[in-house]
């Protein structure tokens, strides 16, 4: 596209303070008193809904930043330039208009959780559930903040103005906090559970989701035995199983909250305010639709297939082919090639070029069943934050590190069997590859590379060249930057937003930004 689409996130709060004569005793209207408001279950539900709404709207920045930081995705489009290329090439700083809003969006969720935990009492079963879910979501968000920024401020209550400028918190303190929050929420008995693996009615943070997050918290600290125990609890619950139909249907609009979804944000199209949801913009940019009118496209441009941005790399496609062949079930459900698109009559206009190696995401593609005429981004699908296949591969890694090869092999090969691959021994390298293929474009690769200590070797040349594909499918690689790639001592942590370190004098910027 000639114009790189930018996210614009505006959250407006208007506080009206009216001065009155002392003799006028006029009741103030339209102002919520936190000390008296959160009294009923309905009011607790409203506060919890606000948390889940902010979680849903995380997806836009979350998807773009975490996937672009990995070695699985190019920024794409038809020119090299703009904030997405800056992220993917490691040419960003604290002023990044993708990374800075992600940091703020995470803290928005934490702030909503803190409102609940500060104000909702535990005098009814639903309020106890609300409190437990707020703890789980808050700990889950801190997992992202800690693994991405390293030492973010720990905010555990709604701060007074004098407390707003909090300093960095050491990672061990943050992990201890997450462990405590998740352990208490699980032990409370207030978290919901699915009735069975085929139950599609639960969209809240469940007990098993909390256990899976706790397992990740342990695994990231090298507490492998404890991590394995938590993943075992999820697996042995019988509440989840691998989807056994077509692989791409795991993510289909017709298959919401399926048996493999451990945590999922529910979305309903807003016909009154179409295209409001930022999360769908990212998905829309990957799937150029008929009503974009992109001048690179020839005939036959419909939703579900298109030449957008945020595209898979050839290295990922080659890794798929090497492991499961050119017609593998999982590859077919994840990536579509230019050659395949041409067979269906979709090609670039003669003479046009785009920044791609000839591959586009098929995983999570738009389907006609989920689109409406209200707007190009109004797509009726949910956001899957964690799948059961991730739990199995995490369990395999934890058991391997803890010395239980049989368990590691079992869970590792369950994921392979689902897509028709033969069993093999679960070595760490095999698990790394399986996670890359199974969970590509699902925002886990970059954190894994950091945790495994592989980030520098894998990402050091990211941004050295970029691909340009012509309408005949020929790809050329061109250099656009002199400074690029993951740098040791810097990119292990993301930069704190420039606005944050300017206003908050107590927070220390991460090294070399």
C-alpha positions as CSV (number, residue, x, y, z in Angstrom):
1,X,0.0,0.0,0.0
2,X,1.2,3.5,-0.8
3,X,0.2,4.7,2.7
4,X,1.3,2.7,5.7
5,X,-1.7,2.4,8.0
6,X,-1.0,3.7,11.5
7,X,-2.9,2.7,14.6
8,X,-4.4,5.7,16.4
9,X,-5.4,4.9,19.9
10,X,-7.2,7.6,21.7
11,X,-8.6,7.1,25.2
12,X,-10.4,10.2,26.3
13,X,-11.2,10.9,30.0
14,X,-13.2,14.0,30.8
15,X,-13.4,15.1,34.4
16,X,-15.6,18.0,35.1
17,X,-15.1,20.0,38.3
18,X,-17.7,22.6,39.0
19,X,-17.1,25.3,41.6
20,X,-20.2,26.3,43.5
21,X,-21.0,28.9,46.2
22,X,-20.9,27.3,49.7
23,X,-24.5,28.2,50.2
24,X,-25.5,26.0,47.2
25,X,-25.6,22.4,48.3
26,X,-26.0,20.8,44.8
27,X,-25.5,17.1,44.4
28,X,-22.8,16.3,41.9
29,X,-24.0,14.1,39.1
30,X,-22.1,11.9,36.6
31,X,-19.2,11.2,38.9
32,X,-18.6,7.6,40.1
33,X,-17.5,7.2,43.8
34,X,-15.3,4.1,43.9
35,X,-15.9,3.7,47.6
36,X,-19.7,3.2,47.1
37,X,-20.1,2.0,43.6
38,X,-18.7,-1.6,43.5
39,X,-21.4,-3.0,45.8
40,X,-23.4,-5.4,43.6
41,X,-22.5,-8.4,41.4
42,X,-23.7,-6.4,38.3
43,X,-21.3,-3.6,39.2
44,X,-18.4,-6.1,39.6
45,X,-19.4,-7.6,36.2
46,X,-19.2,-4.2,34.6
47,X,-15.7,-3.7,36.0
48,X,-14.6,-7.1,34.8
49,X,-16.0,-6.5,31.4
50,X,-13.9,-3.4,31.2
51,X,-10.8,-5.5,31.9
52,X,-11.7,-8.0,29.1
53,X,-12.4,-5.2,26.7
54,X,-8.9,-3.8,27.2
55,X,-7.5,-7.3,26.8
56,X,-9.3,-7.7,23.5
57,X,-8.0,-4.4,22.2
58,X,-4.4,-5.3,23.1
59,X,-4.2,-7.5,20.0
60,X,-3.3,-4.9,17.5
61,X,-0.1,-3.6,18.9
62,X,0.7,-7.0,20.6
63,X,0.4,-8.9,17.3
64,X,2.4,-6.4,15.2
65,X,5.3,-5.9,17.7
66,X,5.9,-9.4,18.9
67,X,5.7,-11.1,15.5
68,X,7.8,-8.4,13.8
69,X,10.5,-8.8,16.4
70,X,10.8,-12.5,15.5
71,X,12.4,-14.1,12.5
72,X,9.1,-15.2,11.1
73,X,7.6,-12.0,9.6
74,X,8.5,-9.1,7.3
75,X,6.7,-5.8,7.6
76,X,5.7,-6.1,3.9
77,X,3.7,-3.6,1.9
78,X,5.0,-2.1,-1.4
79,X,7.6,0.2,0.0
80,X,10.3,-0.1,2.7
81,X,9.6,2.5,5.3
82,X,7.5,3.3,8.3
83,X,7.1,2.1,11.8
84,X,6.5,-1.6,11.0
85,X,9.8,-1.8,9.2
86,X,11.5,0.0,12.0
87,X,10.4,-2.7,14.5
88,X,11.2,-5.6,12.2
89,X,14.7,-4.2,11.3
90,X,15.5,-3.3,15.0
91,X,15.7,0.4,14.2
92,X,13.4,1.5,16.9
93,X,13.8,3.6,20.1
94,X,11.7,4.8,22.9
95,X,9.6,7.0,20.6
96,X,8.4,4.0,18.5
97,X,4.7,4.5,17.7
98,X,4.2,0.8,17.9
99,X,6.2,-0.2,21.0
100,X,5.3,2.7,23.2
101,X,1.5,2.3,22.8
102,X,1.9,-1.5,23.6
103,X,3.6,-0.6,26.9
104,X,0.7,1.8,27.7
105,X,-1.9,-0.7,26.6
106,X,-0.5,-3.4,29.0
107,X,-0.7,-0.9,31.9
108,X,-4.2,0.0,31.0
109,X,-5.2,-3.6,31.6
110,X,-3.3,-3.6,34.9
111,X,-5.0,-0.4,35.9
112,X,-8.5,-1.9,35.3
113,X,-7.5,-5.0,37.4
114,X,-6.3,-2.7,40.2
115,X,-9.6,-0.9,40.3
116,X,-11.3,-4.3,40.9
117,X,-8.8,-5.5,43.5
118,X,-9.0,-2.1,45.3
119,X,-12.7,-1.8,45.4
120,X,-14.6,-5.1,45.0
121,X,-15.3,-7.0,48.2
122,X,-15.4,-10.8,48.5
123,X,-18.9,-11.2,50.0
124,X,-20.5,-13.1,47.1
125,X,-19.3,-16.0,44.9
126,X,-19.3,-13.8,41.8
127,X,-17.3,-11.1,43.4
128,X,-14.8,-13.7,44.6
129,X,-14.6,-14.9,41.0
130,X,-14.1,-11.4,39.7
131,X,-11.2,-10.8,42.2
132,X,-9.6,-14.1,41.2
133,X,-9.8,-13.4,37.5
134,X,-8.4,-9.9,38.0
135,X,-5.4,-11.4,39.7
136,X,-4.9,-13.9,36.9
137,X,-5.1,-11.2,34.1
138,X,-2.8,-8.8,36.0
139,X,-0.2,-11.5,36.5
140,X,-0.4,-12.6,32.8
141,X,0.1,-9.0,31.7
142,X,3.1,-8.6,34.0
143,X,4.6,-11.7,32.4
144,X,4.6,-9.8,29.1
145,X,6.0,-6.6,30.6
146,X,8.7,-8.5,32.5
147,X,9.8,-10.7,29.6
148,X,9.8,-7.8,27.2
149,X,11.0,-4.8,29.3
150,X,12.9,-6.7,32.0
151,X,12.2,-4.4,35.0
152,X,9.0,-2.5,34.6
153,X,7.4,-0.7,37.6
154,X,5.2,-2.9,39.8
155,X,1.8,-1.2,40.2
156,X,-0.5,-3.1,42.6
157,X,-3.2,-0.6,43.3
158,X,-4.7,2.5,41.9
159,X,-2.0,5.1,42.6
160,X,-2.5,8.4,44.2
161,X,-0.9,11.4,42.3
162,X,2.0,11.3,44.7
163,X,2.6,7.6,43.9
164,X,2.3,7.8,40.2
165,X,6.1,7.9,39.4
166,X,7.2,4.5,40.4
167,X,10.7,3.1,39.8
168,X,11.8,0.0,38.0
169,X,11.2,-3.4,39.8
170,X,13.8,-6.2,39.7
171,X,12.8,-9.2,37.7
172,X,13.0,-11.6,40.6
173,X,10.5,-9.4,42.5
174,X,8.1,-9.4,39.5
175,X,8.3,-13.1,39.1
176,X,7.6,-13.6,42.8
177,X,4.6,-11.3,42.5
178,X,3.2,-13.3,39.5
179,X,3.7,-16.6,41.4
180,X,1.8,-15.3,44.4
181,X,-1.0,-13.8,42.4
182,X,-1.6,-16.9,40.3
183,X,-1.2,-19.3,43.2
184,X,-3.7,-17.4,45.3
185,X,-6.2,-17.1,42.5
186,X,-6.0,-20.9,41.7
187,X,-6.3,-21.8,45.4
188,X,-9.3,-19.5,45.9
189,X,-11.6,-22.1,44.2
190,X,-13.4,-19.1,42.6
191,X,-12.0,-19.5,39.0
192,X,-14.3,-21.1,36.5
193,X,-13.6,-24.3,34.5
194,X,-15.0,-25.7,31.3
195,X,-17.5,-28.5,31.7
196,X,-15.6,-30.6,29.1
197,X,-13.2,-30.0,26.2
198,X,-16.1,-29.4,23.9
199,X,-17.7,-26.7,26.1
200,X,-17.7,-23.5,24.1
201,X,-19.4,-21.2,26.7
202,X,-16.4,-20.1,28.8
203,X,-14.6,-16.9,27.8
204,X,-13.3,-16.0,31.2
205,X,-9.8,-16.6,32.5
206,X,-10.2,-20.2,33.7
207,X,-8.4,-22.1,36.5
208,X,-6.5,-24.0,33.8
209,X,-5.4,-20.8,32.0
210,X,-4.0,-19.6,35.4
211,X,-2.1,-22.9,35.8
212,X,-0.7,-22.6,32.3
213,X,0.5,-19.0,32.9
214,X,2.0,-20.1,36.3
215,X,3.8,-22.9,34.4
216,X,5.2,-20.3,32.0
217,X,6.3,-18.1,34.9
218,X,8.2,-21.0,36.4
219,X,9.7,-22.1,33.1
220,X,11.1,-18.7,32.3
221,X,12.9,-18.8,35.7
222,X,14.3,-22.2,35.1
223,X,12.0,-23.8,37.7
224,X,11.4,-26.8,35.4
225,X,10.0,-29.3,37.9
226,X,7.4,-26.7,39.2
227,X,6.6,-25.7,35.6
228,X,6.0,-29.3,34.6
229,X,3.7,-29.8,37.6
230,X,1.5,-26.9,36.5
231,X,1.3,-28.1,32.9
232,X,0.4,-31.6,34.1
233,X,-2.6,-30.1,36.0
234,X,-3.9,-28.5,32.8
235,X,-3.4,-31.7,30.7
236,X,-4.8,-34.0,33.3
237,X,-7.9,-31.9,33.8
238,X,-9.4,-33.2,30.5
239,X,-10.8,-29.8,29.8
240,X,-8.8,-29.3,26.5
241,X,-7.7,-31.4,23.5
242,X,-6.1,-30.8,20.2
243,X,-8.5,-29.9,17.3
244,X,-8.7,-32.9,15.0
245,X,-10.2,-31.2,11.9
246,X,-8.5,-29.1,9.2
247,X,-5.7,-27.2,10.8
248,X,-6.7,-23.8,9.5
249,X,-10.2,-24.3,11.1
250,X,-8.6,-23.9,14.6
251,X,-8.7,-20.2,13.9
252,X,-11.9,-20.0,11.9
253,X,-14.7,-17.6,12.6
254,X,-17.0,-20.6,12.5
255,X,-15.0,-22.4,15.2
256,X,-14.8,-19.9,18.1
257,X,-13.7,-21.1,21.5
258,X,-13.1,-24.6,20.3
259,X,-11.6,-27.5,22.3
260,X,-8.0,-26.2,21.8
261,X,-8.6,-22.7,23.0
262,X,-7.3,-22.2,26.5
263,X,-7.9,-18.5,26.7
264,X,-9.8,-16.5,24.0
265,X,-11.2,-13.0,23.8
266,X,-14.8,-12.9,22.6
267,X,-15.7,-10.4,19.9
268,X,-19.0,-9.4,18.4
269,X,-19.3,-7.1,15.4
270,X,-20.3,-3.6,16.4
271,X,-22.7,-2.6,13.6
272,X,-23.2,0.9,15.2
273,X,-19.5,1.7,15.4
274,X,-17.7,-0.4,12.7
275,X,-14.0,-0.7,12.5
276,X,-13.5,0.5,16.1
277,X,-11.5,-2.5,17.2
278,X,-7.8,-2.0,16.7
279,X,-7.1,-5.7,16.9
280,X,-8.8,-6.3,13.6
281,X,-6.7,-3.7,11.8
282,X,-3.7,-5.9,12.0
283,X,-5.6,-8.8,10.7
284,X,-7.0,-6.6,7.9
285,X,-3.6,-5.4,6.9
286,X,-2.6,-9.0,6.4
287,X,-5.6,-9.6,4.3
288,X,-6.2,-6.8,1.7
289,X,-9.9,-6.9,1.0
290,X,-12.1,-5.7,-1.9
291,X,-13.0,-2.4,-0.3
292,X,-9.4,-1.3,0.2
293,X,-9.1,-0.5,-3.5
294,X,-5.3,-1.2,-3.4
295,X,-3.9,-0.3,-6.8
296,X,-1.4,-3.2,-6.7
297,X,-4.1,-5.8,-7.2
298,X,-5.6,-7.1,-10.3
299,X,-9.0,-8.8,-10.7
300,X,-10.5,-11.1,-8.1
301,X,-9.5,-9.3,-5.0
302,X,-11.8,-10.5,-2.3
303,X,-11.6,-11.0,1.5
304,X,-9.5,-14.0,2.5
305,X,-6.8,-13.5,-0.1
306,X,-4.7,-10.4,-0.7
307,X,-1.4,-8.8,-0.8
308,X,-1.1,-6.9,2.5
309,X,1.7,-6.3,5.0
310,X,3.1,-8.3,7.9
311,X,4.0,-11.3,5.7
312,X,5.8,-14.6,6.5
313,X,9.5,-15.0,5.6
314,X,10.8,-17.6,3.2
315,X,13.0,-19.0,6.0
316,X,9.9,-20.0,7.9
317,X,8.3,-21.5,4.8
318,X,11.5,-23.4,4.2
319,X,11.5,-24.7,7.8
320,X,8.0,-26.0,7.2
321,X,9.0,-27.8,4.0
322,X,12.1,-29.3,5.5
323,X,10.1,-30.8,8.4
324,X,6.8,-31.8,6.8
325,X,7.1,-31.4,3.0
326,X,5.6,-28.9,0.6
327,X,2.0,-30.2,1.1
328,X,2.1,-30.6,4.9
329,X,-1.2,-30.1,6.7
330,X,0.2,-27.5,9.0
331,X,2.0,-25.6,6.3
332,X,-1.2,-25.5,4.2
333,X,-3.1,-24.1,7.1
334,X,-0.4,-21.5,7.9
335,X,1.1,-20.0,4.7
336,X,-0.2,-19.4,1.1
337,X,2.3,-18.9,-1.7
338,X,2.1,-16.5,-4.7
339,X,2.0,-19.5,-7.0
340,X,-1.0,-20.9,-5.3
341,X,-2.8,-17.5,-5.3
342,X,-2.1,-17.2,-9.1
343,X,-3.8,-20.5,-9.7
344,X,-6.9,-19.0,-8.2
345,X,-6.6,-15.9,-10.4
346,X,-5.0,-13.4,-7.9
347,X,-1.9,-11.6,-9.0
348,X,-0.1,-8.3,-8.9
349,X,-0.8,-5.9,-11.7
350,X,1.9,-6.2,-14.4
351,X,4.8,-4.0,-13.5
352,X,3.9,-3.6,-9.8
353,X,6.1,-4.7,-6.9
354,X,5.6,-5.6,-3.3
355,X,7.9,-6.2,-0.3
356,X,7.5,-9.9,0.0
357,X,9.2,-13.1,-0.9
358,X,6.0,-14.5,-2.3
359,X,4.3,-15.8,0.9
360,X,1.3,-14.5,2.9
361,X,-0.4,-15.7,6.0
362,X,-3.2,-18.1,5.7
363,X,-3.4,-18.8,9.4
364,X,-6.2,-16.6,10.8
365,X,-7.2,-15.3,7.3
366,X,-10.4,-13.5,6.8
367,X,-13.3,-15.6,5.7
368,X,-16.5,-14.5,3.9
369,X,-18.6,-15.8,6.8
370,X,-17.0,-13.4,9.2
371,X,-17.0,-10.2,7.3
372,X,-19.6,-7.5,7.1
373,X,-20.1,-4.5,4.8
374,X,-19.7,-2.1,7.8
375,X,-16.0,-1.8,7.3
376,X,-12.8,-3.6,6.1
377,X,-11.6,-4.3,9.7
378,X,-15.0,-5.3,11.2
379,X,-14.4,-9.0,11.2
380,X,-16.3,-11.3,13.6
381,X,-13.6,-13.5,14.9
382,X,-12.1,-14.0,18.4
383,X,-8.6,-13.5,19.6
384,X,-6.9,-16.8,20.8
385,X,-4.3,-15.9,23.4
386,X,-3.3,-19.5,24.3
387,X,-3.8,-22.8,22.7
388,X,-3.6,-26.3,24.1
389,X,-0.8,-27.2,21.6
390,X,1.3,-24.5,23.3
391,X,0.7,-26.0,26.7
392,X,1.8,-29.5,25.4
393,X,5.0,-28.1,23.9
394,X,5.7,-26.1,27.1
395,X,5.1,-29.3,29.1
396,X,7.4,-31.2,26.8
397,X,10.2,-28.7,27.3
398,X,9.7,-28.5,31.1
399,X,9.7,-32.3,31.4
400,X,12.8,-32.6,29.3
401,X,14.7,-30.1,31.4
402,X,13.5,-31.8,34.6
403,X,14.8,-35.2,33.3
404,X,11.5,-36.9,32.3
405,X,12.2,-37.9,28.7
406,X,9.1,-40.2,28.4
407,X,6.7,-37.4,29.3
408,X,8.6,-35.0,27.0
409,X,8.3,-37.4,24.1
410,X,4.6,-38.0,24.7
411,X,3.5,-34.4,24.7
412,X,5.8,-33.4,21.9
413,X,4.6,-36.2,19.6
414,X,0.9,-35.5,20.4
415,X,1.4,-32.1,18.6
416,X,3.1,-33.8,15.7
417,X,0.6,-36.7,15.3
418,X,-2.2,-34.2,14.9
419,X,-0.7,-33.0,11.7
420,X,0.4,-36.4,10.4
421,X,4.1,-36.3,11.3
422,X,5.9,-39.3,12.6
423,X,7.1,-39.6,16.2
424,X,10.6,-38.6,17.1
425,X,12.7,-37.9,20.3
426,X,11.9,-34.6,22.0
427,X,15.3,-32.9,22.1
428,X,15.5,-29.2,22.9
429,X,16.3,-28.4,19.3
430,X,13.3,-30.5,18.1
431,X,11.0,-28.7,20.5
432,X,12.3,-25.3,19.4
433,X,11.5,-26.2,15.8
434,X,8.1,-27.6,16.6
435,X,7.2,-24.5,18.6
436,X,8.3,-22.3,15.6
437,X,6.1,-24.2,13.2
438,X,3.1,-24.8,15.4
439,X,2.9,-21.4,16.9
440,X,4.1,-19.1,14.1
441,X,2.4,-15.8,14.0
442,X,1.1,-16.3,17.5
443,X,3.4,-13.9,19.4
444,X,5.5,-16.4,21.2
445,X,8.7,-16.8,19.1
446,X,10.5,-13.6,20.2
447,X,10.2,-14.3,23.9
448,X,11.3,-17.9,23.3
449,X,14.4,-16.7,21.4
450,X,15.3,-14.4,24.3
451,X,14.8,-17.2,26.9
452,X,16.8,-19.8,25.0
453,X,19.7,-17.3,24.4
454,X,19.3,-17.6,20.7
455,X,18.1,-14.1,19.9
456,X,21.4,-12.6,18.8
457,X,22.4,-15.4,16.4
458,X,19.0,-15.7,14.9
459,X,18.2,-11.9,14.6
460,X,21.6,-10.2,14.3
461,X,21.2,-9.6,10.5
462,X,17.5,-8.8,10.6
463,X,17.0,-5.6,8.4
464,X,20.3,-6.1,6.5
465,X,18.2,-6.6,3.3
466,X,14.5,-6.6,2.4
467,X,12.7,-8.5,-0.4
468,X,11.0,-6.9,-3.4
469,X,8.8,-9.2,-5.5
470,X,7.7,-8.2,-9.0
471,X,4.4,-9.3,-10.6
472,X,6.1,-12.3,-12.3
473,X,7.2,-13.7,-8.9
474,X,10.9,-12.8,-9.2
475,X,12.3,-11.7,-5.8
476,X,15.3,-9.3,-5.4
477,X,16.9,-8.4,-2.1
478,X,17.9,-4.8,-1.5
479,X,19.7,-3.0,1.3
480,X,18.0,0.0,2.9
481,X,19.8,0.5,6.2
482,X,23.3,0.8,7.5
483,X,22.2,0.2,11.1
484,X,20.1,-2.9,11.6
485,X,19.7,-6.1,13.5
486,X,19.5,-7.4,17.1
487,X,22.4,-6.0,19.2
488,X,23.6,-7.7,22.3
489,X,23.4,-5.6,25.5
490,X,20.5,-3.7,24.0
491,X,17.6,-5.6,22.4
492,X,17.2,-8.2,25.1
493,X,14.9,-5.5,26.5
494,X,12.6,-3.1,24.8
495,X,12.9,0.6,25.4
496,X,10.7,2.4,27.8
497,X,8.6,5.0,26.0
498,X,10.3,8.4,25.8
499,X,7.2,10.0,27.2
500,X,7.4,7.7,30.2
501,X,11.0,8.4,31.1
502,X,10.4,12.1,30.6
503,X,7.5,12.3,33.0
504,X,8.5,9.6,35.4
505,X,12.0,10.6,36.7
506,X,12.2,7.5,38.9
507,X,12.2,5.1,36.0
508,X,15.6,4.2,34.4
509,X,15.7,3.6,30.7
510,X,17.0,0.2,29.5
511,X,20.6,0.2,28.4
512,X,21.8,1.7,25.1
513,X,18.5,3.4,24.1
